[in-house]
Amino acid sequence: MPRLIPLALPMVAALALSACGKDKPPSTAAAPDTASNFAQPFDARGFDPEWGLKIRGQQITLTRAGQPDLAGTAPGAAIKDHAATWTVALPDHQAMKVSLYASSCTDASSGAVNAYAAEVTLPDATPLSGCAGPPAAAAKR
């Protein structure tokens, strides 16, 4: 019988640990965003200065008044918490960084509320900020 006690102790400890938390209510915390949230096409736009952005798969195009379009490819988004960031290779061997945040954003011109905030960082320039959403939402603005 003395041999049974050392073998029973780990089993009793495992049962005690598995019973922990049974009386706790289920967590109501939001699940983190998944890659699929950011795998859809997006349109973004901002003001001061006015700009527009299209994300279609790996192709990303930035339009600004009085400037040539900047277009390039990004191999995929880096996703962390509730945000996605694309690094876009530009033809001049520099990079444009595009970030979308799963955070409510109000369009400055229309007052429409979008599910995403957007930021575009260009080499040697002040970051551009605005709102983003699926293309259908952008058409409603």
LUMSE-327506 format. One record per residue: residue number from 1; residue in one letter; z negated, x negated, y negated of N, C-alpha, C, O in turn. Coordinates in pm, whole numbers, plus 50000, padded with zeros to 5 digits. Atoms other than C-alpha are relative to their C-alpha. Layout:
% residues N
(NUM,"A",(Z,X,Y),(Z,X,Y),(Z,X,Y),(Z,X,Y))
...
END
This chain:
% residues 141
(1,"M",(50000,49921,50121),(50000,50000,50000),(50000,49916,49872),(50059,49961,49774))
(2,"P",(50000,50076,50124),(49939,49726,49742),(50142,49969,49951),(50162,49952,49831))
(3,"R",(49863,50030,50042),(50316,49657,49741),(50063,50120,49928),(50152,50097,49846))
(4,"L",(49941,49883,50062),(50400,50014,49631),(49966,50013,49851),(50047,50062,49773))
(5,"I",(50043,49987,50139),(50206,49995,49305),(50091,49916,49908),(50136,49970,49806))
(6,"P",(49910,50074,50089),(50416,49710,49153),(50140,50061,49993),(50205,50053,49889))
(7,"L",(49869,49938,50002),(50734,49894,49251),(49999,50134,49924),(50100,50173,49865))
(8,"A",(50009,49869,50065),(50611,50227,49111),(49987,49987,49849),(50031,50077,49777))
(9,"L",(50021,50014,50144),(50519,50093,48766),(50132,50003,49920),(50137,50074,49820))
(10,"P",(49875,49990,50077),(50880,50035,48647),(50060,50141,50003),(50119,50185,49905))
(11,"M",(49947,49864,49992),(50977,50382,48771),(49924,50093,49908),(49985,50177,49841))
(12,"V",(50082,49916,50088),(50687,50547,48586),(50035,49971,49853),(50044,50063,49772))
(13,"A",(49965,50036,50137),(50777,50355,48268),(50136,50058,49962),(50153,50106,49850))
(14,"A",(49867,49944,50027),(51142,50464,48294),(49993,50151,49979),(50059,50204,49890))
(15,"L",(50016,49856,50017),(51039,50828,48336),(49935,50033,49866),(49974,50128,49799))
(16,"A",(50070,49976,50127),(50806,50808,48037),(50095,49980,49882),(50093,50058,49787))
(17,"L",(49907,50026,50109),(51078,50657,47816),(50108,50107,49992),(50151,50145,49882))
(18,"S",(49895,49899,50003),(51335,50915,47919),(49948,50134,49947),(50027,50216,49901))
(19,"A",(50057,49875,50050),(51096,51196,47821),(49981,49996,49849),(49963,50101,49786))
(20,"C",(50018,50012,50146),(51064,51060,47464),(50109,50074,49926),(50226,50064,49963))
(21,"G",(49904,49936,50088),(51234,51269,47201),(50049,50136,50049),(50135,50195,49984))
(22,"K",(49952,49871,49952),(51280,51586,47409),(49961,50114,49907),(50029,50217,49903))
(23,"D",(50045,49894,50090),(51088,51790,47152),(50063,49989,49862),(50041,50076,49777))
(24,"K",(49938,50018,50131),(51292,51656,46858),(50124,50086,49990),(50198,50100,50087))
(25,"P",(49875,49923,50016),(51566,51878,46713),(50119,49905,49998),(50103,49787,49967))
(26,"P",(49882,50087,50003),(51921,51746,46740),(50026,49951,49859),(49995,50019,49761))
(27,"S",(49971,50060,50130),(52035,51519,46459),(50105,50081,49926),(50202,50128,49985))
(28,"T",(49903,49929,50082),(52218,51686,46172),(50083,49904,49916),(50162,49947,49832))
(29,"A",(49923,50098,50076),(52361,51361,46035),(50148,50011,50033),(50185,50036,50148))
(30,"A",(49855,49992,49980),(52736,51362,45988),(50048,49884,50084),(50002,49771,50069))
(31,"A",(49941,50105,49919),(52936,51169,46241),(50087,49912,49910),(50147,49962,49815))
(32,"P",(49919,50087,50084),(53110,50864,46096),(50149,50036,50013),(50192,50090,50115))
(33,"D",(49856,49976,49997),(53478,50893,46008),(50064,49918,50110),(50018,49808,50143))
(34,"T",(49927,50073,49897),(53720,50792,46278),(50133,49955,49944),(50174,49997,49835))
(35,"A",(49870,50051,50044),(54050,50610,46252),(50099,50114,49981),(50187,50104,49896))
(36,"S",(49904,49890,50011),(54232,50941,46298),(49991,50069,49865),(50090,50128,49821))
(37,"N",(50012,49940,50134),(54097,51066,45962),(50093,49931,49901),(50140,49994,49806))
(38,"F",(49919,50078,50093),(54298,50791,45792),(50139,49970,50055),(50213,49892,49995))
(39,"A",(49870,50025,49938),(54604,50795,46022),(50107,50096,49949),(50224,50081,49985))
(40,"Q",(49905,49902,50051),(54770,51084,45838),(50070,49947,49875),(50024,49849,49816))
(41,"P",(49938,50039,50128),(55012,51054,45544),(49908,50041,49884),(49838,50142,49891))
(42,"F",(50079,49972,50119),(54842,51043,45204),(50086,49985,49876),(50179,49904,49872))
(43,"D",(49948,50019,50135),(54948,51088,44844),(49878,49982,49911),(49776,50047,49931))
(44,"A",(50109,50022,50096),(54729,50960,44562),(50061,49990,49862),(50178,49955,49846))
(45,"R",(49955,50020,50136),(54754,50961,44188),(49880,49982,49909),(49768,50021,49940))
(46,"G",(50106,50026,50097),(54558,50855,43888),(50056,50001,49860),(50178,50006,49839))
(47,"F",(49964,49997,50141),(54562,50853,43511),(49928,49888,49930),(49826,49837,49977))
(48,"D",(50059,50102,50086),(54485,50602,43240),(49996,49864,50067),(49888,49811,50091))
(49,"P",(49863,49953,50018),(54732,50456,43322),(50041,50093,50115),(49977,50097,50220))
(50,"E",(49950,49907,49898),(54931,50716,43516),(50068,49922,50113),(50146,49829,50088))
(51,"W",(49940,50065,49885),(55028,50612,43869),(50003,50095,50119),(49931,50195,50121))
(52,"G",(49991,49922,49878),(55123,50755,44208),(50013,49907,50120),(50065,49796,50107))
(53,"L",(49999,50083,49880),(55091,50624,44563),(50035,50087,50119),(49987,50201,50130))
(54,"K",(49967,49931,49875),(55241,50728,44896),(49968,49907,50116),(50007,49790,50116))
(55,"I",(50028,50073,49877),(55110,50615,45234),(50067,50078,50112),(50031,50193,50139))
(56,"R",(49925,49939,49890),(55348,50692,45520),(50003,49899,50114),(50089,49811,50118))
(57,"G",(50010,50097,49891),(55248,50507,45834),(49966,49864,49944),(49864,49847,49877))
(58,"Q",(50024,50135,50050),(55273,50138,45755),(50064,49974,49864),(50043,49868,49805))
(59,"Q",(49933,50015,50129),(55482,50193,45440),(49915,50057,49888),(49870,50172,49895))
(60,"I",(50080,49958,50115),(55295,50212,45110),(50081,49971,49874),(50132,49860,49857))
(61,"T",(49922,50015,50123),(55465,50269,44773),(49916,50043,49880),(49858,50152,49879))
(62,"L",(50071,49972,50125),(55305,50253,44428),(50103,50018,49890),(50192,49935,49873))
(63,"T",(49915,49976,50115),(55482,50405,44127),(49915,50006,49874),(49807,50066,49872))
(64,"R",(50067,50000,50129),(55380,50347,43767),(50104,50018,49891),(50217,49971,49905))
(65,"A",(49907,49975,50111),(55540,50457,43441),(50046,49867,49939),(49965,49779,49910))
(66,"G",(49945,50118,50065),(55772,50192,43297),(49996,49873,50085),(50022,49765,50033))
(67,"Q",(50009,50117,49911),(55728,49961,43598),(50087,50025,50123),(50105,50140,50162))
(68,"P",(49928,49979,49874),(55940,49903,43908),(49900,50039,50110),(49784,49998,50108))
(69,"D",(50087,49963,49887),(55800,50058,44227),(49959,49875,50076),(50037,49781,50089))
(70,"L",(50047,50105,49910),(55589,49828,44442),(49991,50062,50138),(49918,50159,50158))
(71,"A",(50001,49947,49864),(55653,49889,44810),(49981,49886,50097),(50028,49774,50075))
(72,"G",(50022,50100,49897),(55542,49704,45116),(49944,50063,50125),(49925,50184,50133))
(73,"T",(50055,49952,49874),(55404,49730,45463),(49859,49946,50018),(49823,49839,49970))
(74,"A",(50137,50039,49964),(55048,49715,45588),(49988,50024,50150),(50018,50134,50197))
(75,"P",(50005,49985,49855),(54988,49656,45958),(49905,50109,50049),(49919,50155,50162))
(76,"G",(50096,49897,49962),(54703,49908,45966),(49882,49995,49906),(49864,49898,49832))
(77,"A",(50116,49992,50089),(54389,50013,45789),(49878,49938,50065),(49857,49948,50186))
(78,"A",(50132,50045,49957),(54054,49841,45815),(49906,50115,49967),(49892,50153,49851))
(79,"I",(50083,49883,50020),(53811,50128,45863),(49854,49962,50016),(49814,49899,50115))
(80,"K",(50143,50031,49999),(53443,50098,45780),(49928,50116,49935),(49962,50159,49825))
(81,"D",(50076,49886,50049),(53195,50380,45735),(50095,50114,49963),(50167,50163,50050))
(82,"H",(49918,49887,50043),(53376,50648,45531),(50114,49952,49910),(50145,50017,49809))
(83,"A",(49895,50056,50083),(53655,50431,45393),(50105,49930,50085),(50078,49885,50197))
(84,"A",(49891,50075,49936),(53989,50278,45487),(50064,49913,49893),(50082,49955,49779))
(85,"T",(49937,50094,50092),(54151,49975,45327),(50123,49940,50065),(50119,49891,50178))
(86,"W",(49875,50061,49957),(54509,49860,45362),(50028,49881,49910),(50009,49888,49789))
(87,"T",(49953,50114,50077),(54629,49517,45254),(50151,49996,50015),(50203,49974,50124))
(88,"V",(49855,49984,49999),(54994,49551,45159),(50066,49869,49957),(50039,49818,49848))
(89,"A",(49923,50120,50034),(55221,49247,45168),(50112,50039,49905),(50195,50124,49938))
(90,"L",(49897,49972,50098),(55439,49252,44857),(50112,49897,50011),(50091,49788,50063))
(91,"P",(49887,50093,49989),(55784,49090,44830),(49977,49864,49935),(50037,49765,49977))
(92,"D",(50023,50129,50068),(55651,48818,44594),(49891,49916,50069),(49838,49822,50010))
(93,"H",(50100,50071,49917),(55410,48697,44869),(49858,50017,49949),(49769,49940,49985))
(94,"Q",(50135,49964,50041),(55112,48850,44693),(49960,50125,50078),(50036,50172,50162))
(95,"A",(50048,49884,49925),(54906,49143,44818),(49944,50106,49905),(49888,50076,49800))
(96,"M",(50059,49885,50068),(54808,49489,44697),(49898,50058,50097),(49927,50075,50216))
(97,"K",(50104,49941,49917),(54485,49636,44828),(49986,50147,49964),(49967,50182,49847))
(98,"V",(50012,49855,50020),(54469,50014,44873),(49878,50047,50079),(49867,50021,50198))
(99,"S",(50120,49949,49934),(54137,50182,44951),(49988,50150,49978),(50007,50199,49867))
(100,"L",(50031,49857,50008),(54063,50547,45028),(49858,50018,50047),(49815,49958,50145))
(101,"Y",(50140,49973,49969),(53708,50676,45036),(49985,50149,50028),(50030,50232,49949))
(102,"A",(50026,49859,49967),(53604,51001,45207),(49888,50048,49909),(49773,50058,49949))
(103,"S",(50094,49960,50104),(53436,51118,44889),(50072,50095,49906),(50185,50069,49865))
(104,"S",(49940,49900,50087),(53504,51421,44674),(50046,49936,49869),(49976,49852,49811))
(105,"C",(49942,50056,50122),(53726,51343,44375),(50068,50112,49923),(50143,50191,49981))
(106,"T",(49938,49897,50082),(53831,51567,44086),(50115,49941,49921),(50098,49844,49847))
(107,"D",(49879,50044,50069),(54185,51524,43954),(49982,50022,49849),(49949,50132,49806))
(108,"A",(50024,49995,50144),(54165,51447,43581),(50093,50097,49927),(50054,50156,49826))
(109,"S",(49906,49914,50073),(54475,51646,43485),(49990,50146,50040),(50003,50234,49954))
(110,"S",(49998,49860,49955),(54446,51960,43698),(49862,50058,50029),(49846,50180,50034))
(111,"G",(50134,49953,49964),(54076,51979,43782),(49986,50030,50149),(49880,50073,50194))
(112,"A",(50005,49976,49855),(54166,52011,44154),(49905,49899,50066),(49900,49782,50028))
(113,"V",(50092,50087,49927),(53905,51873,44391),(50069,49954,50129),(50119,50035,50207))
(114,"N",(49938,50063,49883),(54036,51633,44656),(49892,49944,50091),(49781,49917,50046))
(115,"A",(50097,50050,49903),(53863,51510,44970),(49984,49848,49996),(49889,49795,50053))
(116,"Y",(50004,50146,50000),(53935,51143,44899),(50012,49944,49859),(50082,50000,49774))
(117,"A",(49982,50080,50121),(53895,50897,44613),(50087,49882,50038),(50080,49834,50151))
(118,"A",(49907,50110,49973),(54155,50621,44584),(49980,49888,49900),(49942,49910,49785))
(119,"E",(50003,50117,50087),(54159,50270,44442),(50112,49906,50043),(50131,49880,50162))
(120,"V",(49893,50095,49974),(54453,50031,44412),(49970,49875,49921),(49950,49880,49799))
(121,"T",(50027,50127,50065),(54392,49665,44337),(50125,49914,50010),(50172,49882,50120))
(122,"L",(49882,50084,50009),(54688,49457,44223),(49959,49859,49958),(49854,49842,49895))
(123,"P",(50033,50136,50043),(54695,49080,44172),(49994,49993,49847),(50082,50044,49778))
(124,"D",(50015,50024,50144),(54572,48986,43824),(50006,50127,49915),(50060,50124,49805))
(125,"A",(49999,49875,50076),(54523,49348,43713),(49870,50076,50021),(49800,50054,50120))
(126,"T",(50116,49913,49986),(54245,49599,43655),(50028,50101,50110),(50138,50156,50115))
(127,"P",(49977,49901,49893),(54199,49826,43960),(50035,50138,49943),(49983,50180,49840))
(128,"L",(49962,49864,50035),(54360,50169,43939),(49915,50095,50084),(49897,50071,50204))
(129,"S",(50080,49905,49923),(54144,50465,44041),(50056,50140,49982),(50113,50173,49877))
(130,"G",(49950,49864,50004),(54233,50822,44123),(49954,50078,50122),(49854,50043,50185))
(131,"C",(50034,49911,49889),(54226,51095,44389),(50112,49999,50102),(50227,49968,50070))
(132,"A",(49902,50000,49893),(54403,51129,44723),(49976,50116,50095),(49868,50175,50101))
(133,"G",(50008,49896,49898),(54476,51379,44995),(50130,50005,50077),(50223,49929,50048))
(134,"P",(49874,49984,49928),(54741,51487,45243),(50110,50044,49903),(50079,50105,49800))
(135,"P",(49892,49965,50093),(55085,51537,45082),(50001,50147,49958),(50034,50175,49842))
(136,"A",(50001,49859,50038),(55051,51918,45087),(49899,50025,49890),(49925,50104,49799))
(137,"A",(50103,49983,50103),(54731,51895,44880),(50048,49941,49868),(50019,49995,49761))
(138,"A",(49952,50064,50122),(54901,51662,44634),(50104,50088,49932),(50113,50087,49809))
(139,"A",(49897,49912,50057),(55186,51913,44585),(49938,50116,49924),(50001,50172,49834))
(140,"K",(50068,49887,50065),(54934,52180,44479),(49943,49962,49865),(49907,50050,49786))
(141,"R",(50061,50044,50125),(54807,51969,44189),(50081,50036,49882),(50043,50005,49769))
END
